[in-house]
Amino acid sequence: MHRYSPFLKSIDAPAVSTYLNAMNKPIHVIGGGLAGSEAAWQIARAGLPVVLHEMRPERGTEAHKTRSLAELVCSNSFRSDDAENNAVGLLHEELRRGDSVIMDAADHNQVPAGGALAVDRDGFAEAVQARIEAEPLISIDRHEVTSLPAAEDGLAIVATGPLTSSALATDIHAATDRDALAFFDAIAPIVHRDSIDFETAWFQSRYDKPGPFGDNAAYINCPMTMAEYDAFIDTLLTAEMTEFKEWEKDTPYFEGCLPIEVMAERGRNTLRFGPMKPKGLTNPRSEGMSFAVVQLRQDNTLGTLFNMVGFQTKLKYGEQARIFRMIPGLQNAEFARLGGIHRNTFIKSPSLLDGALRLRSRPHLRFAGQITGVEGYVESTAMGMLAGRFAVLEHRGRAIIPPPSTTALGALLNHVTVGADAKTFQPMNCNFGLFPEANQRLHKSERRASYVSRARADLSIWLGERQAAE
């Protein structure tokens, strides 16, 4: 007999009976992206059966191109892998310690990217899918889920991501009785390496910082003079953009992933201090620093494809090819994929979810991934890991102990459940600003180290408590 979960104390006897019967059923995970795949993996590795529902290829989305689980539709970068100085790098470390299938696939399909963790996107997705398909406790259902599971169907995790299908999104809206929030996210173009002019472009990582392969020249750099930059900005500001549908026109952009043309509209030098900043890069064919630099990062293991870093865009396809070929070194560029834009959706998690990611109005349901309002691959993975582990504990009638807010996992969880103001809630990346303050008497240079050491120690305690509880 399972011990009652805390939320059952106020539920009547028939509802308790329904809940206990549901505990004999597999846990359902809706959505086979990063969060869903991670949640399913965590559940199965704990010894419980799980059904992973992924609607592709039966039904596609505006951004996905394949049927693969955990397909990366935007960048191929998991961002900084520096666990000593960067909150995202610390989150990488915590996910690895939690036996993350996503991080394992990323580590085994890594491509040079300086201090960042970037992957061969096809190899990465294939690796995740192979691990999921080989796990005997995971069943994959390739049909669209159009409504939220009922309580009698057992525990379920909704990890449908920012591209939730319209039918399910409608049901989520009805269940939450609150307006869903939405924002636009954009995709950067990918260029064939052999079409880049290396008489102009050169390989170098910013400040020559070596990556895990020992390579301090992981990026392709295309320099611009002041005149070339000004001409580029002038053309960009007058280019034809993708036209939004009427219902999309009031949708805001996510500040962490603005299209380049939107950045350019904010000021002529915005791009020079953003994705086109020249600092830390030295053009070997001229003295000193270039006026602006466009960087490209390796996108596949073979090194034949490179994506334009920070060049997400809503330009029409013809305009992209015309304008991006104005960049020195890319005058003959051939594009494996042009940029694009899609509408993302997320819920007001702080007012809807409890500290264990359960929907307060329907506590048999959990939400995970970008739909909860985290932004980024590893952040989505983190929410999938936590949702999966919490579901396992609840299925077994065990107490749910969230990770401390002093850890990267706990800081993110705290932000989307209780730490943010629901009225102004926006997608958030992992950063040290989400962590409880460290010792203010420490020098600023030492404070970050104190965040990291505290997080590592507290995560060890939490992992031990979790294992003891199981």
C-alpha positions in Angstrom: 0.0 0.0 0.0 1.3 3.4 -1.0 1.5 6.1 1.6 -0.7 9.1 0.7 1.0 12.1 -0.9 0.5 15.3 1.0 -2.1 16.7 -1.4 -4.4 13.8 -0.8 -5.1 14.7 2.8 -7.9 17.0 1.8 -9.3 14.7 -0.9 -12.4 12.6 -0.3 -12.3 8.7 -0.1 -13.4 8.0 -3.7 -10.7 10.4 -5.1 -8.1 8.6 -2.9 -9.2 5.3 -4.3 -8.9 6.6 -7.9 -5.5 7.9 -7.1 -4.2 4.6 -5.6 -5.6 2.6 -8.6 -3.7 5.0 -10.9 -0.5 4.3 -9.1 -0.5 0.8 -10.6 -0.3 2.4 -14.1 2.7 3.6 -16.1 3.7 7.2 -15.8 2.8 9.1 -19.0 5.2 11.8 -20.4 3.8 13.9 -23.2 6.4 15.4 -25.5 9.7 13.8 -26.8 11.9 16.8 -26.7 14.7 17.5 -24.2 12.6 17.7 -21.1 10.3 14.8 -22.0 13.1 12.5 -23.0 15.0 13.3 -19.8 11.9 12.8 -17.6 11.1 9.4 -19.3 14.8 8.4 -18.8 14.8 9.3 -15.1 11.6 7.4 -14.5 12.7 4.3 -16.3 16.1 4.3 -14.6 14.3 4.3 -11.3 12.6 1.1 -12.3 9.1 2.3 -13.2 7.4 1.9 -16.6 6.7 5.0 -18.6 4.9 5.8 -21.9 6.6 8.6 -23.9 4.2 10.3 -26.3 5.6 12.1 -29.3 3.3 13.3 -32.0 6.0 13.6 -34.7 6.0 12.4 -37.5 2.2 12.0 -37.4 2.0 15.7 -36.8 4.8 18.1 -37.4 5.5 21.6 -36.1 6.6 24.9 -37.6 10.3 24.3 -36.5 11.0 20.6 -36.4 12.4 18.8 -39.4 12.8 15.2 -38.3 11.1 12.5 -36.3 14.0 12.2 -33.8 13.5 12.6 -30.1 15.3 15.6 -28.6 15.7 17.3 -32.0 17.5 20.7 -31.6 15.5 23.3 -33.6 17.5 26.4 -32.8 21.2 26.6 -31.9 23.4 23.5 -31.4 25.0 25.1 -28.3 24.4 24.2 -24.7 26.3 27.3 -23.9 29.2 27.6 -21.3 30.6 24.4 -19.9 32.6 26.3 -17.3 31.3 25.0 -14.0 33.7 27.2 -12.0 32.6 30.6 -13.2 29.2 30.2 -15.0 25.8 29.1 -13.7 25.0 27.3 -16.9 28.2 25.3 -16.6 27.3 24.5 -13.0 23.9 23.3 -14.2 25.7 21.0 -16.7 27.7 19.5 -13.9 24.6 18.9 -11.7 22.8 17.2 -14.6 25.7 15.0 -15.2 25.8 14.0 -11.6 22.1 13.2 -11.9 22.7 10.7 -14.7 21.2 12.9 -17.4 20.7 11.1 -20.8 20.7 14.5 -22.5 24.0 15.5 -21.1 25.5 12.1 -21.8 24.4 12.4 -25.5 25.8 15.9 -25.7 29.2 14.9 -24.3 29.4 12.0 -26.8 28.5 14.2 -29.7 30.5 17.3 -28.8 32.1 19.6 -31.5 34.7 22.3 -31.0 33.2 25.5 -29.6 35.9 27.0 -27.3 34.6 27.0 -23.7 31.0 26.2 -24.8 29.4 22.8 -25.1 28.2 22.5 -28.7 27.0 19.3 -30.4 26.5 17.7 -33.7 22.7 18.1 -33.7 21.9 15.0 -35.8 24.3 12.7 -33.8 23.0 14.1 -30.6 19.3 13.4 -31.4 20.1 10.0 -32.7 22.1 9.2 -29.5 19.2 10.2 -27.3 16.7 8.3 -29.4 18.9 5.2 -29.3 19.1 5.3 -25.5 15.4 5.8 -25.1 14.5 3.1 -27.5 16.9 0.6 -25.9 15.4 1.2 -22.4 12.9 -1.7 -21.9 10.7 0.2 -19.4 10.0 3.0 -21.9 7.3 2.6 -24.6 7.1 5.3 -27.3 3.7 6.3 -28.6 3.8 8.2 -31.9 0.4 9.8 -31.8 -0.8 13.3 -31.0 -2.2 13.8 -27.5 -5.0 16.3 -27.9 -6.2 16.6 -24.2 -4.7 16.4 -20.8 -4.8 12.9 -19.2 -7.5 12.3 -16.5 -6.6 11.4 -12.9 -7.6 7.8 -13.4 -5.0 7.5 -16.1 -2.3 7.9 -13.5 0.5 10.4 -13.1 1.5 12.4 -16.2 4.1 15.0 -17.2 3.4 17.6 -19.8 6.6 18.4 -21.6 5.3 19.6 -24.9 7.6 22.5 -25.1 7.1 25.9 -26.7 5.5 24.3 -29.8 2.6 22.6 -28.1 -0.1 21.6 -30.6 -3.2 23.8 -30.8 -5.6 21.2 -29.5 -3.5 20.4 -26.4 -2.8 24.1 -25.8 -6.5 24.8 -25.8 -7.0 22.1 -23.2 -4.2 23.4 -21.1 -5.7 26.9 -21.3 -9.0 25.5 -20.1 -7.4 23.6 -17.2 -5.4 26.6 -16.0 -8.2 29.1 -16.5 -5.5 31.7 -17.1 -4.1 33.4 -20.2 -1.2 31.6 -21.7 1.9 33.7 -22.3 3.7 33.6 -25.7 6.9 34.9 -27.2 8.7 34.6 -30.5 11.9 32.6 -30.8 14.2 32.7 -33.8 16.6 30.3 -35.6 20.0 31.2 -36.9 21.2 30.2 -40.4 23.7 27.4 -41.0 26.5 27.7 -43.7 28.5 25.1 -45.6 32.1 25.4 -44.5 33.5 24.9 -48.0 31.6 28.0 -49.2 33.4 30.3 -46.7 36.3 32.5 -48.0 39.3 31.8 -45.8 41.3 34.5 -47.5 39.2 36.8 -45.4 37.9 34.7 -42.5 40.1 33.0 -39.9 39.8 30.5 -37.0 40.0 31.8 -33.5 38.2 31.5 -30.2 37.5 34.7 -28.3 40.6 35.6 -26.2 42.1 32.3 -27.5 40.2 30.4 -24.8 40.8 26.7 -25.2 37.9 24.3 -25.2 37.7 20.7 -24.0 39.6 19.5 -27.1 42.5 21.9 -26.3 41.5 23.9 -29.4 41.7 27.7 -29.0 40.6 28.3 -32.6 37.1 26.8 -32.6 35.2 29.6 -34.3 35.3 31.0 -37.8 35.5 34.8 -37.7 34.4 37.2 -40.5 35.7 40.8 -40.0 34.0 44.0 -40.9 35.4 47.5 -41.3 33.3 50.5 -40.1 32.2 51.2 -43.7 31.2 47.5 -44.2 29.4 47.4 -40.9 27.4 50.7 -41.6 26.4 49.3 -45.1 25.3 46.1 -43.5 23.2 47.9 -40.9 21.6 50.2 -43.5 20.6 47.2 -45.6 19.4 45.2 -42.6 17.1 48.1 -41.5 15.4 48.3 -44.8 15.1 44.6 -45.6 11.8 42.6 -46.0 10.7 40.7 -43.0 8.4 37.8 -42.4 4.8 39.0 -42.0 3.1 37.8 -38.9 -0.4 36.5 -38.7 -3.0 38.8 -37.1 -3.1 36.7 -33.9 0.7 36.9 -33.6 1.2 40.6 -33.9 1.1 41.4 -30.2 3.4 38.5 -29.2 6.7 39.8 -27.6 10.2 38.6 -28.3 12.3 36.8 -25.7 15.0 39.3 -24.7 17.7 36.6 -24.7 17.1 35.6 -28.3 16.2 38.7 -30.3 16.4 38.7 -34.1 19.4 40.6 -35.4 17.1 43.1 -37.2 15.3 43.9 -33.9 18.6 44.5 -32.2 19.7 46.8 -35.1 16.5 48.8 -34.7 17.5 49.5 -31.0 20.7 51.4 -32.1 23.3 51.2 -34.8 25.9 49.8 -32.4 23.8 47.3 -30.6 25.0 44.4 -32.8 28.7 45.6 -32.3 28.2 45.2 -28.6 26.2 41.9 -29.0 26.7 39.0 -31.4 29.1 41.0 -33.6 31.4 42.3 -30.8 35.1 42.2 -31.9 36.7 42.1 -28.5 39.1 39.2 -27.9 39.6 38.6 -31.6 42.6 39.6 -33.6 42.5 39.6 -37.4 45.8 38.0 -38.6 45.6 39.9 -41.8 45.4 43.4 -40.3 46.7 45.1 -37.2 44.5 45.3 -34.1 40.9 44.6 -33.7 38.2 44.6 -36.4 35.3 47.1 -36.2 32.9 44.2 -36.0 33.1 40.4 -36.3 30.6 37.7 -37.3 31.3 34.4 -35.7 30.3 31.0 -36.9 30.3 27.9 -34.7 30.8 24.3 -35.8 27.4 22.6 -36.1 28.2 18.9 -36.9 30.9 16.4 -36.1 32.4 16.4 -39.6 33.0 20.1 -39.4 31.2 20.7 -42.7 28.5 22.9 -41.3 28.8 26.1 -39.2 26.0 28.2 -37.7 26.0 32.0 -37.5 26.3 32.8 -33.8 23.5 35.1 -32.6 22.1 35.6 -36.1 18.6 34.5 -35.4 16.3 36.3 -37.8 12.8 36.9 -39.2 14.2 38.1 -42.6 12.6 36.6 -45.6 14.7 33.8 -47.1 15.7 35.7 -50.2 16.7 38.7 -48.1 18.8 36.5 -45.8 20.9 35.2 -48.6 21.4 38.6 -50.1 22.2 40.4 -46.9 24.4 37.8 -45.2 26.5 37.5 -48.3 27.5 41.2 -47.7 29.5 39.9 -44.7 33.2 39.6 -45.8 34.1 35.9 -46.0 30.5 34.9 -46.7 30.2 36.5 -50.1 29.8 33.1 -51.7 28.1 31.4 -48.8 25.9 28.4 -49.4 23.2 27.9 -46.7 22.3 24.4 -45.4 19.4 26.1 -43.5 18.2 29.7 -43.5 17.0 31.4 -40.3 13.4 31.4 -39.2 11.0 32.4 -36.4 8.3 30.5 -34.5 5.9 31.3 -31.8 6.6 29.8 -28.4 4.2 29.3 -25.5 4.6 29.0 -21.8 2.4 29.0 -18.7 2.4 31.4 -15.7 4.1 28.7 -13.6 4.5 30.7 -10.4 0.7 31.0 -10.0 -0.1 27.5 -11.4 2.5 25.0 -10.2 3.5 23.9 -6.8 7.0 23.3 -5.6 7.0 19.8 -7.1 5.9 21.1 -10.6 2.4 19.8 -10.1 -0.6 21.7 -11.5 -2.3 22.9 -8.4 -5.8 22.4 -9.9 -5.0 18.9 -11.2 -2.1 17.5 -9.0 -1.8 14.3 -11.0 -0.3 16.5 -13.8 3.2 17.9 -13.8 4.7 20.4 -16.3 8.4 20.3 -17.4 10.6 22.0 -19.9 10.2 25.3 -21.7 6.5 25.4 -21.2 7.2 26.1 -17.6 9.0 29.3 -18.5 12.7 28.3 -18.4 14.7 29.2 -21.4 17.5 27.1 -22.9 18.3 23.5 -23.6 19.9 22.6 -20.3 17.3 24.5 -18.3 14.5 22.5 -20.1 16.4 19.3 -19.4 16.7 20.3 -15.7 12.9 20.6 -15.4 12.5 17.3 -17.1 14.9 15.6 -14.7 13.2 17.1 -11.7 9.7 16.3 -12.9 10.7 12.7 -13.6 12.3 12.2 -10.2 9.4 13.8 -8.4 6.9 11.6 -10.3 8.9 8.5 -9.2 8.8 9.5 -5.6 5.1 10.3 -5.7 4.3 7.0 -7.5 6.1 5.2 -4.6 4.3 7.3 -2.0 7.6 8.8 -0.8 8.2 12.4 0.4 9.3 14.8 -2.3 12.4 16.7 -1.3 13.2 19.5 -3.8 16.9 20.3 -4.4 18.1 23.3 -2.3 17.7 26.7 -4.0 21.4 27.1 -3.5 22.0 24.6 -6.3 21.5 25.4 -10.0 18.6 22.8 -10.2 17.0 24.2 -7.1 17.4 27.9 -8.1 15.6 27.3 -11.4 12.9 25.3 -9.8 12.4 28.0 -7.1 12.2 30.7 -9.8 9.4 29.0 -11.9 7.4 27.9 -8.9 7.6 30.6 -6.2 10.5 32.9 -6.9 9.1 35.0 -9.8 6.3 37.5 -10.0 3.5 35.9 -12.0 2.4 39.3 -13.3 5.8 39.9 -15.0 6.9 36.3 -15.5 9.2 35.9 -18.5 11.4 33.0 -19.8 14.6 32.8 -17.8 18.0 31.2 -18.3 20.0 29.8 -15.4 22.2 32.6 -13.8 23.7 33.4 -10.4 21.1 36.1 -9.9 18.6 33.3 -9.2 20.7 31.9 -6.3 20.4 33.0 -2.7 23.0 35.7 -2.0 26.4 34.5 -0.9 28.5 36.0 1.9 28.5 39.7 1.1 31.7 40.2 3.0 33.5 38.3 0.3 35.2 40.1 -2.5 33.2 40.1 -5.7 35.8 37.9 -7.4 35.5 35.3 -4.6 31.7 35.4 -4.4 31.1 33.3 -7.5 33.4 30.6 -6.2 31.4 30.6 -3.0 28.2 30.0 -5.0 29.8 27.1 -6.8 31.3 25.4 -3.7 28.0 25.8 -1.8 26.0 24.4 -4.7 28.2 21.3 -5.0 28.1 20.6 -1.2 24.3 21.1 -1.1 23.7 19.0 -4.2 25.7 16.1 -2.6 23.4 16.2 0.5 20.3 16.4 -1.7 21.3 13.4 -3.8 22.1 11.5 -0.7 18.7 12.3 0.8 17.0 11.4 -2.4 18.7 8.0 -2.6 18.0 7.3 1.0 14.3 8.1 0.5 14.1 5.7 -2.4 
